[in-house]
Structure formats: structure tokens, C-alpha cells
């Protein structure tokens, strides 16, 4: 998985990188289909508009999932953004698995090869 960290209006601190890499490790084991993660950290200069913003973009085959959160500090915003991304990925994974289950017919519902009602061949079937 590729990881790209971009900062705007601030410098990347080692503790922020550590939090991001910890979350990337968790997400990569839980969702191995992630191809690339792009993390953007932005510090607002306006003291009244809420401090720091973290935006996380995950590229999967055929999909892009994003999550963005603001927080009083960068660590809190990072945790909130990655938790949101984890929820989005879990919902997408559940939706994908649900679609796979709907497409696959149940084995018991398949018609028998001989055109019968699908009863197994046994002693009674041979006697009839």
C-alpha cells in the first residue's frame, strides 16, 4: 500500500506521523484491498473556525473512499478521520459481501440433474 502525507500551513511533526502510520497498519491488515492512502493535514489560521483538519482518501480497485474531520488538535482530528474511514470501509465491505451472497444461489434450491425434485439418490429412490 502506498502512503502519501501532505501538509498545508504546518510542518509534519513526528507524533503525527506515528499516529498516521499506526492507523495505516491497522487498516492495511483489516482491509487488504486498499491500494493507496493519501492523508492531508491542514492547520487553520482562524482561531474561531476550529483548529485542525485531517482528510484521508483511500483508493481501492474501482472505488475511492474519503473521510474528513476537524478537531481541536491534529492528533484528535487524525483519530476521528481514520475512525470515520474505517466505518466507511467496513460498510463498503459489508455491502460488497452482501451483494456476493445475493448472487450466489443456494445449493438446496438448485434443480436436480435428472429433472427431479432434488432428492438425494438412496435406497428408496432405487426401489421406485
VEXVEX-517622 format. One line per 10 residues: their letters; for each residue z, y, x of N, C-alpha, C. Coordinates in nm, 2 decimals. Example, Ala and Ser with C-alpha at 12.3 -4.5 7.8 and 13.67 -1.06 7.14 Angstrom:
residues 2
AS	0.78:-0.57:1.32:0.78:-0.45:1.23:0.78:-0.33:1.32 ~ 0.71:-0.22:1.28:0.71:-0.11:1.37:0.79:0.00:1.29
***
This chain:
residues 128
XXXXXXXXXX	0.00:-0.12:0.09:0.00:0.00:0.00:0.00:0.12:0.09 ~ -0.09:0.22:0.06:-0.09:0.34:0.13:0.01:0.44:0.07 ~ 0.07:0.52:0.15:0.17:0.62:0.11:0.13:0.75:0.17 ~ 0.12:0.85:0.08:0.09:0.99:0.13:0.20:1.08:0.07 ~ 0.26:1.16:0.16:0.36:1.25:0.12:0.31:1.39:0.15 ~ 0.31:1.48:0.05:0.27:1.61:0.07:0.38:1.71:0.02 ~ 0.40:1.81:0.10:0.50:1.91:0.06:0.43:2.05:0.04 ~ 0.49:2.12:-0.05:0.44:2.26:-0.08:0.56:2.35:-0.08 ~ 0.55:2.46:0.00:0.66:2.56:0.01:0.79:2.51:0.06 ~ 0.78:2.40:0.14:0.90:2.34:0.20:0.86:2.25:0.31
XXXXXXXXXX	0.95:2.21:0.40:0.92:2.11:0.50:0.99:1.98:0.46 ~ 0.93:1.87:0.50:0.98:1.74:0.47:1.10:1.71:0.55 ~ 1.21:1.68:0.48:1.34:1.65:0.55:1.35:1.50:0.57 ~ 1.42:1.45:0.67:1.43:1.31:0.69:1.50:1.23:0.58 ~ 1.60:1.30:0.51:1.67:1.23:0.40:1.57:1.21:0.28 ~ 1.48:1.31:0.26:1.39:1.30:0.15:1.29:1.18:0.18 ~ 1.24:1.18:0.30:1.15:1.07:0.34:1.22:0.93:0.32 ~ 1.35:0.92:0.36:1.42:0.80:0.34:1.43:0.76:0.20 ~ 1.46:0.85:0.11:1.47:0.82:-0.04:1.33:0.77:-0.09 ~ 1.23:0.84:-0.05:1.09:0.80:-0.09:1.06:0.66:-0.04
XXXXXXXXXX	1.08:0.64:0.09:1.05:0.50:0.14:1.13:0.39:0.08 ~ 1.25:0.42:0.04:1.34:0.32:-0.03:1.27:0.29:-0.16 ~ 1.23:0.39:-0.24:1.17:0.37:-0.37:1.04:0.30:-0.36 ~ 0.96:0.33:-0.25:0.83:0.27:-0.23:0.85:0.12:-0.21 ~ 0.95:0.08:-0.13:0.98:-0.06:-0.11:1.02:-0.13:-0.23 ~ 1.10:-0.07:-0.32:1.13:-0.13:-0.45:1.01:-0.15:-0.54 ~ 0.93:-0.04:-0.55:0.81:-0.05:-0.64:0.71:-0.15:-0.58 ~ 0.69:-0.16:-0.45:0.59:-0.24:-0.40:0.62:-0.39:-0.42 ~ 0.75:-0.43:-0.42:0.79:-0.56:-0.45:0.78:-0.60:-0.60 ~ 0.82:-0.50:-0.68:0.81:-0.53:-0.82:0.67:-0.52:-0.88
XXXXXXXXXX	0.59:-0.43:-0.83:0.46:-0.41:-0.88:0.36:-0.42:-0.76 ~ 0.32:-0.54:-0.73:0.23:-0.56:-0.61:0.09:-0.51:-0.63 ~ 0.05:-0.47:-0.75:-0.08:-0.43:-0.77:-0.11:-0.28:-0.73 ~ 0.00:-0.21:-0.70:-0.01:-0.07:-0.66:-0.09:-0.06:-0.53 ~ -0.20:0.01:-0.53:-0.28:0.03:-0.41:-0.24:0.15:-0.32 ~ -0.20:0.26:-0.39:-0.17:0.38:-0.32:-0.07:0.46:-0.40 ~ 0.02:0.53:-0.32:0.12:0.62:-0.38:0.10:0.76:-0.32 ~ 0.09:0.86:-0.40:0.08:1.00:-0.35:0.21:1.07:-0.40 ~ 0.29:1.12:-0.32:0.41:1.19:-0.36:0.40:1.34:-0.31 ~ 0.42:1.43:-0.41:0.41:1.57:-0.38:0.55:1.63:-0.41
XXXXXXXXXX	0.60:1.70:-0.31:0.73:1.76:-0.32:0.71:1.91:-0.32 ~ 0.76:1.98:-0.42:0.74:2.13:-0.43:0.87:2.20:-0.45 ~ 0.90:2.30:-0.37:1.02:2.38:-0.39:0.98:2.51:-0.46 ~ 1.04:2.54:-0.57:1.01:2.66:-0.64:1.09:2.78:-0.58 ~ 1.02:2.89:-0.57:1.09:3.01:-0.51:1.16:3.09:-0.62 ~ 1.14:3.05:-0.74:1.21:3.13:-0.85:1.34:3.06:-0.88 ~ 1.45:3.14:-0.87:1.58:3.08:-0.89:1.61:3.05:-1.03 ~ 1.54:3.11:-1.13:1.57:3.08:-1.27:1.49:2.97:-1.33 ~ 1.38:2.93:-1.27:1.29:2.83:-1.33:1.33:2.69:-1.29 ~ 1.44:2.67:-1.23:1.47:2.53:-1.19:1.41:2.50:-1.06
XXXXXXXXXX	1.49:2.43:-0.98:1.46:2.42:-0.83:1.34:2.34:-0.79 ~ 1.35:2.22:-0.77:1.26:2.13:-0.70:1.18:2.04:-0.80 ~ 1.06:2.02:-0.76:0.97:1.93:-0.85:0.91:1.82:-0.76 ~ 0.91:1.70:-0.81:0.85:1.59:-0.75:0.75:1.53:-0.84 ~ 0.63:1.51:-0.79:0.52:1.45:-0.87:0.47:1.32:-0.79 ~ 0.47:1.21:-0.86:0.43:1.08:-0.80:0.31:1.03:-0.87 ~ 0.21:0.99:-0.80:0.09:0.94:-0.85:0.06:0.80:-0.79 ~ 0.05:0.70:-0.88:0.03:0.56:-0.83:-0.11:0.52:-0.88 ~ -0.19:0.47:-0.78:-0.32:0.42:-0.81:-0.32:0.26:-0.81 ~ -0.36:0.21:-0.93:-0.37:0.07:-0.95:-0.52:0.04:-0.97
XXXXXXXXXX	-0.56:-0.09:-0.96:-0.70:-0.12:-0.99:-0.74:-0.08:-1.13 ~ -0.82:0.02:-1.15:-0.87:0.07:-1.28:-0.78:0.16:-1.35 ~ -0.66:0.20:-1.29:-0.56:0.28:-1.36:-0.50:0.38:-1.26 ~ -0.45:0.49:-1.31:-0.37:0.59:-1.24:-0.25:0.62:-1.33 ~ -0.14:0.62:-1.27:-0.01:0.64:-1.34:0.06:0.76:-1.27 ~ 0.11:0.86:-1.35:0.18:0.97:-1.28:0.31:0.99:-1.35 ~ 0.40:1.05:-1.27:0.53:1.09:-1.32:0.57:1.22:-1.25 ~ 0.63:1.31:-1.32:0.67:1.44:-1.25:0.80:1.48:-1.31 ~ 0.90:1.52:-1.23:1.03:1.56:-1.27:1.08:1.68:-1.19 ~ 1.16:1.76:-1.25:1.23:1.87:-1.19:1.38:1.84:-1.18
XXXXXXXXXX	1.44:1.89:-1.07:1.58:1.87:-1.06:1.64:1.99:-0.98 ~ 1.77:1.99:-0.98:1.85:2.09:-0.91:1.83:2.08:-0.76 ~ 1.81:1.96:-0.71:1.78:1.94:-0.57:1.67:1.83:-0.56 ~ 1.61:1.83:-0.44:1.49:1.74:-0.42:1.53:1.59:-0.43 ~ 1.65:1.55:-0.39:1.69:1.41:-0.40:1.70:1.37:-0.55 ~ 1.76:1.45:-0.63:1.78:1.42:-0.77:1.64:1.41:-0.84 ~ 1.55:1.51:-0.81:1.42:1.51:-0.86:1.34:1.39:-0.82 ~ 1.36:1.35:-0.69:1.29:1.23:-0.64:1.33:1.10:-0.72 ~ 1.46:1.08:-0.73:1.51:0.97:-0.80:1.46:0.97:-0.95 ~ 1.46:1.08:-1.01:1.42:1.09:-1.15:1.27:1.06:-1.17
XXXXXXXXXX	1.19:1.11:-1.07:1.04:1.09:-1.08:1.01:0.94:-1.06 ~ 1.07:0.88:-0.96:1.04:0.74:-0.93:1.10:0.65:-1.04 ~ 1.21:0.68:-1.10:1.26:0.61:-1.22:1.16:0.62:-1.33 ~ 1.11:0.74:-1.36:1.00:0.75:-1.46:0.88:0.67:-1.43 ~ 0.84:0.68:-1.30:0.72:0.60:-1.27:0.74:0.45:-1.29 ~ 0.86:0.40:-1.25:0.90:0.26:-1.27:0.89:0.22:-1.42 ~ 0.94:0.31:-1.51:0.93:0.28:-1.65:0.79:0.28:-1.70 ~ 0.70:0.37:-1.65:0.56:0.37:-1.69:0.49:0.25:-1.64 ~ 0.52:0.20:-1.52:0.45:0.08:-1.46:0.50:-0.04:-1.54 ~ 0.63:-0.05:-1.57:0.68:-0.16:-1.65:0.62:-0.17:-1.79
XXXXXXXXXX	0.60:-0.05:-1.85:0.54:-0.05:-1.98:0.39:-0.10:-1.97 ~ 0.32:-0.05:-1.87:0.18:-0.09:-1.85:0.17:-0.24:-1.82 ~ 0.27:-0.29:-1.74:0.27:-0.43:-1.70:0.29:-0.52:-1.83 ~ 0.39:-0.47:-1.91:0.42:-0.55:-2.03:0.30:-0.54:-2.13 ~ 0.23:-0.43:-2.14:0.12:-0.42:-2.22:0.00:-0.51:-2.17 ~ -0.01:-0.51:-2.04:-0.12:-0.60:-1.98:-0.09:-0.74:-2.01 ~ 0.04:-0.78:-1.99:0.08:-0.92:-2.02:0.06:-0.96:-2.17 ~ 0.10:-0.86:-2.25:0.08:-0.89:-2.40:-0.07:-0.91:-2.44 ~ -0.16:-0.83:-2.37:-0.30:-0.85:-2.40:-0.35:-0.98:-2.35 ~ -0.29:-1.03:-2.24:-0.33:-1.16:-2.19:-0.29:-1.27:-2.28
XXXXXXXXXX	-0.17:-1.25:-2.34:-0.11:-1.36:-2.43:-0.19:-1.36:-2.56 ~ -0.24:-1.25:-2.60:-0.32:-1.25:-2.73:-0.45:-1.31:-2.71 ~ -0.51:-1.29:-2.59:-0.65:-1.35:-2.57:-0.64:-1.50:-2.55 ~ -0.54:-1.56:-2.50:-0.53:-1.70:-2.48:-0.49:-1.77:-2.60 ~ -0.57:-1.86:-2.66:-0.54:-1.93:-2.78:-0.43:-2.04:-2.75 ~ -0.35:-2.06:-2.85:-0.25:-2.17:-2.84:-0.32:-2.30:-2.83 ~ -0.27:-2.39:-2.75:-0.33:-2.53:-2.73:-0.32:-2.61:-2.86 ~ -0.21:-2.60:-2.93:-0.20:-2.67:-3.06:-0.30:-2.63:-3.16 ~ -0.35:-2.51:-3.16:-0.44:-2.46:-3.26:-0.58:-2.49:-3.23 ~ -0.61:-2.55:-3.11:-0.75:-2.59:-3.08:-0.79:-2.71:-3.16
XXXXXXXXXX	-0.91:-2.72:-3.21:-0.96:-2.84:-3.28:-0.97:-2.95:-3.18 ~ -0.96:-3.07:-3.24:-0.97:-3.19:-3.15:-1.12:-3.21:-3.12 ~ -1.14:-3.28:-3.01:-1.28:-3.30:-2.96:-1.36:-3.39:-3.05 ~ -1.29:-3.48:-3.13:-1.36:-3.57:-3.22:-1.38:-3.51:-3.36 ~ -1.34:-3.38:-3.38:-1.36:-3.32:-3.50:-1.25:-3.34:-3.60 ~ -1.15:-3.42:-3.56:-1.04:-3.45:-3.65:-0.94:-3.33:-3.66 ~ -0.82:-3.36:-3.70:-0.72:-3.25:-3.71:-0.63:-3.23:-3.59 ~ -0.67:-3.29:-3.48:-0.60:-3.27:-3.36:-0.48:-3.36:-3.34 ~ -0.47:-3.47:-3.41:-0.36:-3.56:-3.40:-0.38:-3.64:-3.27 ~ -0.28:-3.67:-3.20:-0.30:-3.75:-3.08:-0.34:-3.89:-3.11
XXXXXXXX	-0.41:-3.95:-3.02:-0.45:-4.09:-3.04:-0.33:-4.18:-3.01 ~ -0.30:-4.26:-3.10:-0.18:-4.35:-3.08:-0.21:-4.48:-3.15 ~ -0.11:-4.56:-3.17:-0.13:-4.69:-3.23:-0.18:-4.68:-3.37 ~ -0.13:-4.58:-3.45:-0.17:-4.56:-3.59:-0.32:-4.52:-3.60 ~ -0.36:-4.44:-3.50:-0.50:-4.39:-3.50:-0.59:-4.51:-3.48 ~ -0.55:-4.60:-3.39:-0.64:-4.71:-3.36:-0.65:-4.82:-3.48 ~ -0.54:-4.82:-3.56:-0.54:-4.92:-3.67:-0.62:-4.87:-3.79 ~ -0.64:-4.74:-3.80:-0.71:-4.69:-3.92:-0.86:-4.71:-3.91
***
